[in-house]
Amino acid sequence: MPLRKISSVSGNCVVIAGDDIDTDRIIPARYMKCVTFDGLGEFLFYDVRFHEDGRPKAHPLNDPAFQGATILIAGRNFGCGSSREHAPQAIYRYGFRAVVAEIFFGNSITLGIPCVTASRADLAKIREAIALHPKTEMTIDLVQETLTLGNEVFRASVRSSARDALITGRWDAIGDLLDAQELVASRASELPYMRPQTVGA
């Protein structure tokens, strides 16, 4: 059951400065008690975006210049700490459709969010360009593994398995399982603990 094929993503960018941004900063733990992921986007980076009384702080996501950005630019070791699915869910539900950072953010792939890396030097150039011209569109090309920002082209890197999954529309593993139901059933029948048990046998 192939899903939407994702070979490129284009959009405006916003830079979240700093390295070692962990998942608890991306989505504070107290907002992980939800039954569904609906509405998680409003709590993305909540503690660094808002005061305790709800007043907004000076933060890129609160800056009108970056409203509507769909590509998140981060630093080194982005998404470190505990591996929680709520973090990429919050990123996706806020409206981001790609992440450029110096870490592979695995859980995002199952949402169809490409996560690519670039060199530290190139990330510095990208951040500077976005600060000067916030509305410059970026295109992430997964086929060519490039980032294009204005007239500048940068090398990008993405894990080959994730790249292939996105390009072919196989980024949701559940789809693969549904397509392989006969193989799954066949394999299950070979497992002794999956066979019907006879009472008293």
Buried (B, 14 or more C-beta within 10 A) or exposed (E): EEBEEBBBBBBBBBBBEEBEBBBBBBBBEEBBEEEEBEEBBEBBBBBBBBEEEEEEEEBBBEEEEBEEBBBBBBBBBBBBBEEBBBBBBBBBBBBBBBBBBBBBBBBBBBBBBBBBBBEEEBBEBBBEBBEEEBEBBBBBBBEBBBBBBEEEEBEBEBBEEBBEBBBEBBBBEEBEEEEEEEEEEEEEEEEEEEEEEEEEE
